[in-house]
């Protein structure tokens, strides 16, 4: 029996479609009741960029009442087209981690322990040190 590739695909495709119809009837009334409600229903969607590396993958963040409930790759983003690396995919765990630090820790010179400090104080210290370093090391270039 000579069967061309085209005939083989027609035969096998018809068999698969027939089997699928036998397994899952098209109008099963009970199937609608077993579908769980999506947890992102009524959530606010915000687009953002992944903070891990310089690639700039797009991420969709779903929030309800100010709490992140889901993160996923943005399918409309030109860089990643909806895909995420393992680090980007773990953003949900980073935001909702029980052990996540919420305030900066500071260890004074020669001290052994860290102490919790306020963000305003921390940012002021960083700005002061950057300015001191810039002022100490800045060299004006002469224009020719």
Backbone bond lengths (Angstrom), bond angles and torsions (degrees), N, CA, C in turn:
res aa  C-N    CA-C-N  psi(-1)  N-CA   C-N-CA  omega(-1)  CA-C   N-CA-C  phi
1 X - - - 1.446 - - 1.517 108.59 -
2 X 1.322 117.49 124.71 1.457 122.13 178.68 1.528 109.73 -95.52
3 X 1.356 115.80 118.22 1.457 121.53 177.89 1.526 106.89 -121.85
4 X 1.310 115.19 122.56 1.465 119.07 178.55 1.535 109.59 -77.84
5 X 1.319 115.70 167.84 1.475 119.45 176.82 1.518 110.82 -59.80
6 X 1.321 116.12 -41.14 1.462 121.01 179.94 1.525 110.69 -61.71
7 X 1.340 116.61 -45.40 1.464 119.77 178.83 1.523 111.30 -64.75
8 X 1.337 116.60 -39.14 1.461 120.35 178.86 1.528 110.86 -61.12
9 X 1.339 116.98 -44.94 1.462 120.45 179.25 1.520 111.49 -65.31
10 X 1.340 117.27 -37.79 1.463 119.62 177.38 1.523 110.46 -63.19
11 X 1.317 116.56 -44.17 1.464 120.86 -178.18 1.531 110.44 -66.23
12 X 1.338 116.21 -48.96 1.469 119.00 -177.41 1.523 111.42 -68.55
13 X 1.327 118.59 -36.26 1.460 121.21 177.40 1.510 111.61 -64.95
14 X 1.315 117.46 -41.38 1.458 121.17 178.02 1.510 111.52 -65.18
15 X 1.329 116.84 -36.47 1.459 120.92 179.09 1.524 110.47 -67.01
16 X 1.337 116.83 -42.74 1.460 120.12 179.72 1.520 111.48 -64.80
17 X 1.341 116.41 -41.84 1.464 119.11 179.25 1.514 111.13 -64.86
18 X 1.311 117.80 -39.63 1.455 121.27 178.15 1.513 111.66 -63.98
19 X 1.337 116.77 -42.23 1.459 120.78 179.88 1.523 110.77 -66.76
20 X 1.324 117.32 -39.04 1.465 120.24 179.56 1.516 110.86 -64.51
21 X 1.319 117.12 -38.95 1.457 120.42 178.75 1.518 111.57 -66.31
22 X 1.321 117.15 -33.74 1.459 120.51 179.98 1.523 111.13 -73.31
23 X 1.314 117.58 -32.26 1.456 120.88 -177.71 1.526 111.24 -78.42
24 X 1.353 117.36 -44.56 1.462 120.87 -176.33 1.523 110.26 -123.11
25 X 1.337 117.65 97.41 1.461 119.19 178.12 1.529 110.88 -61.29
26 X 1.322 116.71 146.30 1.463 122.14 -173.20 1.524 112.94 -67.92
27 X 1.317 119.61 -36.93 1.461 120.55 -175.60 1.528 111.21 -119.92
28 X 1.310 116.43 65.91 1.459 122.23 177.35 1.525 108.23 -87.75
29 X 1.326 118.02 113.76 1.465 122.05 -176.14 1.527 111.75 -67.95
30 X 1.316 118.86 -30.42 1.460 121.68 -178.17 1.516 113.68 -75.86
31 X 1.328 117.78 -20.79 1.468 120.94 -176.91 1.527 111.53 -65.73
32 X 1.296 118.82 -34.10 1.470 122.66 -178.58 1.524 111.31 -64.46
33 X 1.300 118.87 -33.61 1.454 122.35 -176.75 1.525 112.45 -74.54
34 X 1.317 119.34 -23.62 1.458 121.51 -175.51 1.530 113.27 -88.52
35 X 1.329 118.94 -6.34 1.457 121.54 -179.02 1.532 108.90 -77.81
36 X 1.355 117.99 119.63 1.463 119.42 179.60 1.526 111.14 -73.60
37 X 1.325 115.68 155.06 1.465 120.65 178.72 1.524 109.44 -71.98
38 X 1.319 116.84 139.12 1.458 121.37 179.12 1.517 110.21 -66.51
39 X 1.325 117.00 137.00 1.466 118.74 179.88 1.523 111.98 -74.38
40 X 1.353 117.75 -16.92 1.464 119.97 178.94 1.525 111.99 -90.11
41 X 1.324 116.81 3.55 1.461 119.65 177.70 1.528 108.96 -63.27
42 X 1.316 116.66 134.95 1.467 124.55 -178.77 1.532 113.12 65.68
43 X 1.321 118.21 16.18 1.468 120.75 178.05 1.520 109.61 -88.35
44 X 1.323 116.05 151.97 1.458 121.88 175.89 1.525 107.85 -83.59
45 X 1.338 116.73 131.63 1.460 121.75 -178.93 1.526 108.81 -104.47
46 X 1.328 116.08 128.20 1.457 121.91 178.07 1.520 108.35 -124.91
47 X 1.332 116.83 133.24 1.459 119.62 175.68 1.521 108.62 -91.81
48 X 1.320 115.67 141.68 1.456 121.54 179.99 1.520 108.80 -149.92
49 X 1.315 115.39 -177.41 1.462 121.73 179.71 1.522 108.26 -118.94
50 X 1.303 116.83 140.61 1.462 122.25 -179.65 1.533 110.23 -61.20
51 X 1.336 117.78 134.09 1.469 120.45 -176.21 1.519 115.23 -86.92
52 X 1.322 118.86 -1.87 1.457 119.61 -169.51 1.526 115.33 -78.12
53 X 1.305 118.81 -45.25 1.467 118.77 -176.78 1.524 109.12 -135.71
54 X 1.299 116.50 -175.45 1.466 120.31 -174.94 1.524 113.60 -89.87
55 X 1.310 118.91 7.32 1.464 120.56 179.32 1.519 110.70 -67.19
56 X 1.320 117.81 -41.43 1.463 121.72 176.81 1.511 114.06 85.15
57 X 1.321 117.83 41.99 1.462 121.35 179.26 1.526 110.56 -67.06
58 X 1.334 116.05 142.18 1.451 121.54 179.54 1.517 111.57 -84.27
59 X 1.324 115.68 139.86 1.463 121.59 -178.18 1.521 108.90 -131.77
60 X 1.328 115.82 141.61 1.460 122.61 171.65 1.520 107.87 -100.77
61 X 1.327 116.29 126.69 1.462 121.40 179.47 1.526 107.79 -113.87
62 X 1.321 116.49 123.60 1.463 122.23 179.30 1.527 108.17 -101.96
63 X 1.343 116.49 128.22 1.462 121.12 179.98 1.522 110.58 -128.81
64 X 1.324 114.66 147.62 1.461 123.06 171.42 1.515 107.12 -132.17
65 X 1.335 116.20 124.90 1.459 122.62 178.84 1.527 111.72 53.91
66 X 1.336 116.22 38.80 1.462 121.46 176.58 1.515 115.08 79.83
67 X 1.323 118.58 4.85 1.456 122.44 -179.33 1.519 109.77 -111.40
68 X 1.333 116.76 133.24 1.467 121.22 177.90 1.521 108.29 -72.23
69 X 1.342 116.26 124.62 1.458 120.11 179.94 1.522 112.40 -113.05
70 X 1.344 117.67 -14.95 1.467 120.34 -178.31 1.521 109.18 -164.88
71 X 1.333 117.10 142.98 1.461 122.36 170.45 1.518 107.52 -132.85
72 X 1.327 115.91 145.63 1.467 120.44 178.21 1.517 109.06 -157.92
73 X 1.311 116.16 162.21 1.451 121.21 178.25 1.518 111.38 -65.87
74 X 1.327 116.69 146.34 1.463 122.77 -179.55 1.527 109.06 -87.10
75 X 1.340 118.15 111.75 1.462 119.75 -178.43 1.528 113.58 -66.92
76 X 1.322 118.62 -18.98 1.466 121.76 179.38 1.524 113.18 -91.34
77 X 1.321 117.82 -1.16 1.467 121.02 -178.49 1.535 109.81 -80.91
78 X 1.345 117.98 131.68 1.469 119.77 -175.06 1.523 114.66 -70.44
79 X 1.316 118.62 -19.92 1.464 119.75 -177.26 1.524 111.47 -80.24
80 X 1.323 117.94 -54.33 1.465 120.47 -173.52 1.522 114.13 -107.96
81 X 1.314 118.24 -12.17 1.472 122.97 177.33 1.531 112.95 48.00
82 X 1.339 116.42 39.06 1.460 120.83 175.19 1.514 115.21 97.40
83 X 1.318 118.52 -10.99 1.460 119.86 179.88 1.527 109.61 -91.53
84 X 1.325 116.23 155.60 1.462 121.88 176.64 1.521 109.41 -139.20
85 X 1.317 116.15 147.29 1.462 121.01 174.20 1.542 107.29 -76.30
86 X 1.315 118.00 172.09 1.473 119.14 179.85 1.522 113.85 -58.13
87 X 1.335 117.98 -36.37 1.464 119.04 179.06 1.522 111.22 -67.34
88 X 1.331 117.17 -43.97 1.457 120.51 178.34 1.517 112.16 -64.99
89 X 1.321 116.08 -36.14 1.460 119.87 179.31 1.521 112.31 -69.40
90 X 1.336 117.54 -18.60 1.462 120.58 -178.18 1.531 112.83 -91.55
91 X 1.327 118.44 8.67 1.466 120.55 -178.35 1.524 112.87 -57.66
92 X 1.318 117.24 -37.27 1.462 120.18 179.57 1.530 110.50 -58.39
93 X 1.347 116.83 -44.34 1.458 120.18 179.99 1.530 111.31 -67.61
94 X 1.335 117.11 -33.88 1.462 119.55 179.39 1.531 110.53 -64.09
95 X 1.320 116.60 -43.05 1.465 120.71 -177.78 1.521 111.46 -71.34
96 X 1.319 117.81 -38.19 1.460 121.82 -173.49 1.527 113.60 -102.93
97 X 1.323 117.94 22.06 1.457 121.57 -179.45 1.528 110.21 -78.41
98 X 1.338 116.70 130.65 1.463 122.12 179.75 1.536 111.76 -64.76
99 X 1.340 117.32 -26.99 1.463 121.27 -176.75 1.529 113.09 -94.03
100 X 1.305 117.59 5.63 1.458 121.50 -178.64 1.527 110.81 -66.29
101 X 1.326 116.18 132.82 1.462 120.65 176.62 1.523 109.50 -75.76
102 X 1.313 116.98 133.57 1.452 121.45 -179.72 1.517 113.06 -107.80
103 X 1.336 117.17 -12.90 1.463 122.19 177.55 1.525 108.01 -131.38
104 X 1.334 116.55 150.70 1.467 118.86 179.14 1.525 111.64 -69.62
105 X 1.328 114.14 151.68 1.456 120.78 175.79 1.522 108.36 -111.21
106 X 1.337 116.61 142.27 1.459 121.42 -176.94 1.527 109.26 -130.60
107 X 1.327 115.60 134.97 1.456 121.05 173.94 1.515 107.00 -117.36
108 X 1.303 117.07 114.82 1.458 122.29 -179.97 1.521 109.56 -68.29
109 X 1.315 116.09 160.53 1.458 120.68 179.23 1.526 109.95 -56.67
110 X 1.324 116.50 131.80 1.464 125.37 177.92 1.529 113.46 68.64
111 X 1.313 118.74 5.82 1.468 120.81 177.26 1.530 108.76 -86.32
112 X 1.327 115.94 155.65 1.461 120.01 -179.33 1.521 112.83 -100.08
113 X 1.310 117.47 -23.37 1.460 119.40 -176.36 1.531 111.06 -114.30
114 X 1.330 113.20 155.44 1.459 120.99 176.20 1.521 108.29 -89.11
115 X 1.338 115.47 148.69 1.462 118.38 174.14 1.527 108.05 -128.63
116 X 1.329 114.50 147.99 1.456 120.94 179.93 1.521 109.23 -77.38
117 X 1.343 116.66 131.93 1.468 121.81 -179.32 1.528 109.05 -128.25
118 X 1.315 116.31 168.42 1.461 121.95 -178.76 1.531 110.99 -83.85
119 X 1.312 116.34 154.62 1.466 121.64 -179.84 1.525 111.72 -63.77
120 X 1.328 118.02 -41.50 1.471 120.41 -179.28 1.527 111.09 -59.07
121 X 1.330 116.44 -45.39 1.457 120.55 179.21 1.531 110.17 -62.17
122 X 1.344 116.86 -43.84 1.465 121.81 -178.31 1.525 111.22 -62.17
123 X 1.310 117.02 -47.02 1.467 120.19 -178.90 1.524 111.50 -66.68
124 X 1.329 117.50 -36.27 1.467 120.71 175.29 1.527 111.03 -63.21
125 X 1.330 117.07 -41.50 1.463 120.77 179.05 1.532 111.10 -63.56
126 X 1.318 116.42 -44.37 1.468 120.62 179.74 1.525 110.17 -62.36
127 X 1.333 117.28 -46.32 1.472 120.87 -179.88 1.528 110.65 -62.06
128 X 1.326 117.28 -41.70 1.465 121.24 179.48 1.527 110.70 -61.84
129 X 1.340 117.22 -45.84 1.465 120.69 -178.28 1.532 111.94 -67.13
130 X 1.325 117.31 -38.64 1.469 120.42 177.52 1.524 109.93 -63.73
131 X 1.347 116.74 -43.80 1.469 120.14 179.37 1.523 111.56 -64.76
132 X 1.336 117.80 -42.56 1.461 120.40 177.86 1.527 111.34 -60.87
133 X 1.314 117.09 -42.65 1.463 121.02 179.15 1.517 110.86 -65.33
134 X 1.330 116.57 -43.33 1.464 120.12 178.95 1.525 110.48 -62.38
135 X 1.328 117.17 -46.33 1.464 120.40 -178.90 1.529 111.79 -63.60
136 X 1.323 116.84 -35.93 1.455 121.54 -177.96 1.528 111.97 -74.96
137 X 1.327 118.45 -31.11 1.467 121.25 -172.29 1.520 114.24 -110.72
138 X 1.310 118.83 -2.80 1.471 121.65 -175.95 1.526 110.99 -69.95
139 X 1.320 114.79 134.05 1.463 120.65 175.51 1.512 108.24 -126.23
140 X 1.314 114.78 124.05 1.465 119.30 179.66 1.528 108.35 -75.87
141 X 1.321 115.56 137.79 1.468 119.77 176.70 1.508 109.08 -96.09
142 X 1.312 115.90 141.37 1.475 119.02 179.55 1.517 108.90 -85.54
143 X 1.328 114.91 141.11 1.462 120.58 179.04 1.524 108.42 -86.53
144 X 1.308 116.26 134.50 1.470 120.50 -178.84 1.492 111.58 -95.04
